[in-house]
């Protein structure tokens, strides 16, 4: 039994996902039950949907309810291509038809509260009982840390870091910007969704400007001194966009150079930092982030704004019988990425399966794979393997593999196709 679960875990964390479950989870892994367990999942993104489908395959008789406010999910991964007109919104929009066909009860309501004493989740319309509750509610934003910025002003100076409306807003502003205009970007120095994401966005916007508005430029005012895959990104910028020369489309100003933005002057469309006052025709402010408001309202968050969990099972350290997966979880060295979220979802599903079947807990391993599209035919990647440390509750890095700086041109091209293949695999695992 334990050996079967170990094999299953290895298949799941490498992204084999739903398609592999029937082949790997044989009769000795599936246990017959006299009791029907109730599981409620709050949030229908990559983490929530992947968890629900994985557990349903492991325990077909389990009654799973997925609570998601919206009837469709709009993907963050590959949304930078939508932003610059290389991808349609239809290719990033997914519904829950497949989950429903598999017997998962999908309800489009807004979750309000968790009553841990009664073990129920309350929505605006109904109440749902659970034996285990899985919260995959995602992120929210801290707008006010920049003087002059606010949630209301995010409609004028979009973050475009969550949801189709924000991305469409920024896309329209880029389309309408005159040739010769300036794009300003800023990002936080604290933990946020998709750590390499801002730099991929800079790259994609630079490619768009080079092709459609060649007299324009993008200035990135960064609150960090270093950023993920920095050497690989800067090499791509040099090769593609003249980075480091007088004709560079991209200017990156890090924290050491005074790039931390402290104020937005909305009336004059200016960002203020130690490096100076910068005026932008388009201003994209990516705010600081924290766990979704649902998790905070229900006492799941810690002092750092994220949700502390037992990294072996992703059960909350705040409320028993409630698990937090995906971007809201404080998963230590695991980044807040879609791939990591689906990996957490599968590990959590196997943990819940073990808990229901009174099996000893396993020491899980994790993986994160992140591709960054620097141009139409140029991508870079990093793959990291992790193992949970039962003594410290940390997730330790075991190995790292990153695109080498001397990679041949063919590798950059092939990594673009690998990025698309990984995205398609995640979508199939989550939404069918």
VEXNU-364889 format. One line per 8 residues: number of its first residue (from 1); their letters; for each residue x, y, z of C-alpha. Coordinates in Angstrom, 2 decimals. Example, Ala and Ser with C-alpha at 12.3 -4.5 7.8 and 13.67 -1.06 7.14 Angstrom:
% residues 2
1) as) 12.30,-4.50,7.80; 13.67,-1.06,7.14;
//
This chain:
% residues 432
1) xxxxxxxx) 0.00,0.00,0.00; 2.63,2.56,1.02; 4.80,1.61,-1.94; 1.80,2.11,-4.23; 1.17,5.55,-2.76; 4.84,6.45,-3.16; 4.72,5.49,-6.84; 1.50,7.44,-7.25;
9) xxxxxxxx) 3.01,10.50,-5.58; 5.99,10.50,-7.92; 3.69,10.37,-10.93; 1.55,13.18,-9.58; 4.29,15.66,-8.71; 5.91,15.35,-12.13; 2.68,16.47,-13.75; 1.48,13.11,-15.05;
17) xxxxxxxx) -1.78,14.06,-13.40; -5.28,12.83,-14.05; -4.48,10.66,-17.06; -1.98,8.62,-15.04; -4.20,7.97,-12.05; -6.15,5.04,-13.42; -2.94,3.34,-14.56; -1.02,3.87,-11.33;
25) xxxxxxxx) -3.75,3.82,-8.68; -4.53,0.14,-8.86; -6.78,-1.96,-6.63; -4.32,-1.92,-3.73; -4.36,1.88,-3.69; -8.14,2.28,-3.85; -9.98,1.24,-0.70; -13.69,0.45,-0.46;
33) xxxxxxxx) -15.62,2.64,2.00; -18.84,2.21,3.88; -18.85,5.92,4.71; -19.27,8.70,2.18; -16.91,11.56,2.96; -17.80,15.17,2.18; -15.12,17.48,0.84; -15.68,21.16,0.08;
41) xxxxxxxx) -13.23,23.03,-2.14; -13.27,26.84,-2.10; -11.78,28.25,-5.29; -11.75,26.87,-8.83; -8.38,27.89,-10.22; -5.58,25.52,-11.13; -5.12,24.39,-7.52; -8.77,23.89,-6.58;
49) xxxxxxxx) -9.83,22.22,-9.83; -6.80,19.91,-9.89; -7.39,18.86,-6.29; -11.06,18.10,-6.89; -10.41,15.96,-9.98; -7.47,14.14,-8.38; -9.35,13.21,-5.22; -12.40,12.15,-7.24;
57) xxxxxxxx) -10.23,9.67,-9.14; -8.64,8.39,-5.93; -11.96,8.17,-4.04; -14.87,8.04,-6.51; -17.50,7.76,-3.76; -16.41,10.97,-2.06; -18.95,13.80,-2.33; -16.94,16.77,-3.58;
65) xxxxxxxx) -18.40,20.27,-3.82; -16.35,22.97,-5.54; -17.45,26.52,-4.70; -16.37,29.06,-7.30; -18.00,32.45,-7.72; -17.41,32.75,-11.45; -18.60,30.37,-14.21; -15.28,30.60,-16.06;
73) xxxxxxxx) -11.63,30.75,-15.08; -9.19,33.04,-16.90; -5.61,31.76,-16.85; -2.67,33.76,-15.54; -0.12,31.51,-17.28; 0.42,32.67,-20.89; -1.66,35.81,-20.25; 1.35,37.95,-21.24;
81) xxxxxxxx) 0.77,36.73,-24.79; -2.84,37.87,-24.60; -1.65,41.24,-23.31; 0.34,41.93,-26.48; -2.15,40.46,-28.94; -0.48,37.12,-29.65; -3.17,34.98,-28.02; -6.98,35.18,-27.90;
89) xxxxxxxx) -8.88,35.25,-24.63; -10.69,32.05,-25.65; -7.42,30.10,-25.37; -7.10,31.20,-21.73; -10.73,30.79,-20.63; -11.98,27.52,-19.11; -15.25,26.32,-17.62; -16.14,23.47,-15.28;
97) xxxxxxxx) -18.05,21.19,-17.65; -15.55,18.34,-17.29; -15.60,18.47,-13.49; -19.40,18.33,-13.47; -19.38,15.35,-15.84; -17.09,13.52,-13.42; -19.56,13.89,-10.57; -18.11,16.95,-8.85;
105) xxxxxxxx) -20.79,19.33,-7.58; -19.75,22.75,-8.92; -21.69,25.68,-7.46; -21.18,29.24,-8.64; -21.63,31.09,-5.36; -19.44,33.33,-3.24; -18.04,31.57,-0.18; -18.36,33.67,2.96;
113) xxxxxxxx) -17.44,31.79,6.13; -16.03,28.56,7.48; -17.72,27.34,10.66; -15.05,24.96,11.92; -17.14,23.83,14.91; -20.03,22.71,12.70; -17.72,21.85,9.79; -19.70,23.82,7.25;
121) xxxxxxxx) -18.87,26.41,4.60; -21.49,29.11,4.21; -22.11,30.95,0.96; -24.52,33.74,0.09; -27.14,31.13,-0.82; -26.37,27.84,0.91; -24.46,25.84,3.52; -22.16,22.94,2.66;
129) xxxxxxxx) -21.00,20.36,5.19; -17.48,18.96,5.06; -15.24,16.35,6.61; -12.31,18.17,5.01; -12.33,21.66,3.52; -9.77,22.71,0.90; -9.23,26.44,0.43; -7.66,27.48,-2.87;
137) xxxxxxxx) -8.88,31.06,-2.94; -5.76,32.73,-4.37; -4.49,36.25,-3.71; -5.59,39.77,-2.87; -3.74,43.08,-3.10; -2.32,45.72,-0.79; -2.77,48.90,-2.84; -2.11,51.53,-0.23;
145) xxxxxxxx) 1.59,50.85,0.37; 2.35,53.23,-2.51; 1.30,56.76,-1.65; -1.44,57.96,-3.98; -2.40,54.49,-5.22; -5.68,52.77,-4.36; -8.02,50.01,-5.43; -10.12,52.56,-7.32;
153) xxxxxxxx) -7.10,53.86,-9.22; -6.27,50.31,-10.33; -8.86,50.86,-13.05; -6.75,53.73,-14.40; -3.31,52.27,-13.60; -4.01,48.54,-13.86; -2.06,45.79,-12.13; -3.27,43.18,-14.66;
161) xxxxxxxx) -2.12,40.50,-12.22; -5.50,38.85,-11.67; -8.57,38.52,-13.87; -9.46,39.16,-17.49; -10.83,42.67,-16.95; -7.55,44.02,-15.62; -5.55,42.41,-18.42; -7.95,43.74,-21.04;
169) xxxxxxxx) -7.62,47.20,-19.54; -3.82,47.17,-19.79; -3.98,45.63,-23.26; -6.24,48.43,-24.49; -3.94,51.07,-23.01; -0.93,49.55,-24.78; -2.84,49.41,-28.06; -3.89,53.06,-27.76;
177) xxxxxxxx) -0.49,54.40,-26.68; 1.13,56.52,-29.40; 4.39,55.49,-31.03; 7.06,57.16,-28.92; 5.15,56.70,-25.68; 6.60,55.35,-22.45; 5.41,52.34,-20.47; 6.21,52.35,-16.75;
185) xxxxxxxx) 6.13,49.19,-14.64; 6.72,48.57,-10.96; 6.65,45.43,-8.83; 6.92,44.73,-5.09; 9.83,43.35,-3.10; 7.64,41.04,-1.05; 6.34,37.59,-1.99; 3.89,37.62,-4.89;
193) xxxxxxxx) 2.26,35.44,-7.52; 4.62,34.19,-10.26; 8.03,35.64,-9.26; 9.45,35.76,-12.84; 6.15,37.06,-14.21; 6.96,40.80,-14.25; 10.15,40.15,-16.23; 8.33,37.98,-18.75;
201) xxxxxxxx) 5.79,40.80,-19.10; 8.57,43.34,-19.69; 9.98,41.05,-22.38; 6.65,40.58,-24.13; 5.85,44.30,-24.06; 9.32,45.08,-25.43; 8.73,42.70,-28.33; 5.37,44.36,-28.98;
209) xxxxxxxx) 6.90,47.84,-28.92; 9.74,46.79,-31.20; 7.25,45.54,-33.80; 4.44,48.09,-33.50; 5.72,51.21,-31.72; 9.48,51.29,-32.42; 10.02,54.74,-30.90; 8.54,53.67,-27.56;
217) xxxxxxxx) 10.28,52.27,-24.50; 9.53,50.52,-21.23; 11.03,51.52,-17.88; 10.83,48.97,-15.07; 11.12,50.46,-11.58; 11.84,47.45,-9.41; 11.68,47.12,-5.62; 14.15,44.21,-5.75;
225) xxxxxxxx) 17.91,44.20,-6.09; 17.91,40.78,-7.77; 15.19,38.87,-9.57; 14.55,35.27,-10.72; 16.51,34.08,-13.76; 18.12,37.53,-13.92; 21.18,36.52,-15.92; 19.00,34.63,-18.40;
233) xxxxxxxx) 16.52,37.50,-18.77; 19.24,40.12,-19.19; 20.96,38.00,-21.83; 17.67,37.73,-23.71; 17.11,41.49,-23.42; 20.60,42.16,-24.81; 20.11,39.80,-27.72; 16.57,40.89,-28.55;
241) xxxxxxxx) 16.05,44.47,-27.37; 19.47,46.16,-27.18; 19.56,46.08,-23.39; 22.52,47.95,-21.95; 22.90,50.21,-24.99; 21.65,53.70,-25.76; 19.02,52.18,-28.06; 17.63,49.72,-25.51;
249) xxxxxxxx) 13.86,49.36,-25.44; 14.09,48.21,-21.80; 15.44,50.15,-18.83; 15.54,48.24,-15.55; 16.20,50.20,-12.35; 16.59,47.96,-9.31; 16.33,48.80,-5.64; 20.05,49.56,-5.30;
257) xxxxxxxx) 19.70,52.16,-8.04; 16.68,53.71,-6.33; 13.95,51.92,-8.27; 11.56,51.32,-5.36; 8.39,53.30,-6.11; 7.08,55.28,-3.16; 4.40,57.47,-4.74; 1.97,57.64,-7.65;
265) xxxxxxxx) 1.03,61.10,-8.87; -2.13,60.21,-10.71; -2.93,63.66,-12.10; 0.42,63.95,-13.87; 0.85,60.21,-14.54; 4.14,60.02,-12.65; 5.87,57.46,-10.45; 8.25,58.72,-7.78;
273) xxxxxxxx) 11.30,56.85,-6.49; 14.83,57.69,-5.33; 16.08,57.38,-8.90; 13.81,60.23,-9.97; 10.34,61.12,-11.18; 9.18,59.14,-14.21; 6.25,60.01,-16.44; 4.37,57.28,-18.29;
281) xxxxxxxx) 1.76,57.11,-21.00; 0.89,53.66,-19.65; 1.56,52.81,-16.00; 1.39,49.20,-14.80; 1.69,48.90,-11.02; 1.91,45.36,-9.65; 1.01,45.80,-5.96; 2.09,43.88,-2.92;
289) xxxxxxxx) 0.07,40.73,-2.42; -1.36,38.58,0.33; -3.77,35.69,0.69; -7.30,36.19,-0.56; -9.72,38.11,1.65; -11.74,34.93,2.30; -8.79,33.29,4.05; -8.08,36.39,6.12;
297) xxxxxxxx) -11.71,36.81,7.15; -11.79,33.20,8.31; -8.65,33.31,10.43; -6.40,31.28,8.15; -3.66,33.86,7.58; -0.52,34.50,9.59; 1.36,37.71,10.36; 2.98,37.76,6.90;
305) xxxxxxxx) -0.39,37.76,5.13; -0.14,34.15,3.92; -1.62,30.95,5.36; 0.67,28.77,7.50; 0.27,25.06,6.74; 1.66,21.67,7.62; 3.78,21.16,4.52; 3.25,17.40,4.71;
313) xxxxxxxx) -0.52,17.62,4.14; -1.18,21.35,3.58; -3.55,21.27,6.53; -3.89,24.70,8.08; -1.93,25.41,11.25; -4.79,27.72,12.26; -7.92,25.61,11.78; -8.07,21.79,11.91;
321) xxxxxxxx) -9.60,19.82,9.03; -9.05,22.77,6.68; -6.27,22.69,4.08; -4.89,25.65,2.12; -3.27,25.10,-1.28; -2.07,27.29,-4.10; -0.91,30.88,-3.93; -2.53,31.60,-0.55;
329) xxxxxxxx) -0.46,28.94,1.23; 2.78,29.84,2.98; 4.73,27.03,1.35; 8.20,28.37,2.21; 10.60,27.83,-0.70; 7.86,26.69,-3.09; 7.08,29.68,-5.34; 3.58,30.93,-6.02;
337) xxxxxxxx) 3.20,29.48,-9.49; 0.50,27.53,-11.30; 2.72,24.45,-11.65; 3.58,24.49,-7.93; -0.11,24.99,-7.12; -1.11,21.90,-9.11; 1.68,19.94,-7.44; 0.41,21.03,-4.02;
345) xxxxxxxx) -3.11,20.07,-5.06; -2.08,16.52,-5.93; 0.01,16.08,-2.80; -2.90,17.39,-0.73; -5.35,15.06,-2.48; -3.16,12.07,-1.67; -2.81,13.33,1.93; -6.60,13.64,2.31;
353) xxxxxxxx) -6.98,10.17,0.82; -4.50,8.86,3.42; -6.24,10.67,6.28; -9.64,9.29,5.30; -8.19,5.79,5.07; -6.23,6.08,8.33; -2.93,5.50,6.55; 0.38,6.85,7.90;
361) xxxxxxxx) 1.41,10.21,6.43; 4.02,10.33,3.69; 6.99,12.66,3.32; 6.11,14.38,0.05; 8.32,15.65,-2.68; 7.45,18.66,-4.82; 8.45,20.11,-8.14; 8.18,23.47,-9.84;
369) xxxxxxxx) 8.75,24.11,-13.54; 8.64,27.68,-14.79; 8.98,28.80,-18.39; 9.34,32.48,-19.27; 8.55,33.61,-22.80; 10.98,36.40,-23.71; 9.87,36.59,-27.36; 7.89,34.61,-29.92;
377) xxxxxxxx) 10.76,32.16,-30.50; 12.73,32.58,-27.27; 11.98,31.07,-23.85; 13.97,30.26,-20.73; 13.14,27.91,-17.89; 13.97,26.69,-14.42; 13.10,23.32,-12.89; 13.42,22.81,-9.13;
385) xxxxxxxx) 12.84,19.65,-7.09; 11.97,19.83,-3.39; 11.44,17.52,-0.43; 9.41,18.21,2.67; 11.40,18.25,5.91; 9.27,16.74,8.72; 11.57,18.08,11.44; 11.40,21.74,10.38;
393) xxxxxxxx) 8.11,21.83,8.39; 10.15,23.50,5.66; 10.33,22.47,2.02; 13.98,21.97,1.11; 15.43,22.46,-2.36; 16.97,19.23,-3.69; 18.07,20.23,-7.19; 17.84,23.11,-9.65;
401) xxxxxxxx) 18.19,23.11,-13.42; 18.12,26.40,-15.34; 18.60,27.33,-18.99; 22.38,27.71,-19.45; 23.74,31.07,-20.56; 25.54,29.39,-23.45; 22.43,27.58,-24.69; 22.16,27.26,-28.48;
409) xxxxxxxx) 19.44,29.15,-30.31; 17.59,25.90,-30.92; 17.14,25.40,-27.18; 15.41,28.77,-26.75; 13.06,27.83,-29.58; 12.34,24.36,-28.17; 11.63,25.80,-24.73; 8.81,27.86,-26.22;
417) xxxxxxxx) 7.16,24.64,-27.38; 7.85,23.05,-24.00; 6.13,25.99,-22.31; 3.03,25.47,-24.42; 3.08,21.72,-23.78; 3.32,22.25,-20.02; 0.45,24.74,-20.11; -1.73,22.31,-22.05;
425) xxxxxxxx) -0.91,19.56,-19.56; -1.88,21.75,-16.59; -5.13,22.75,-18.28; -6.03,19.13,-19.03; -5.28,18.17,-15.42; -7.38,20.97,-13.98; -10.23,21.51,-16.43; -10.15,18.52,-18.80;
//
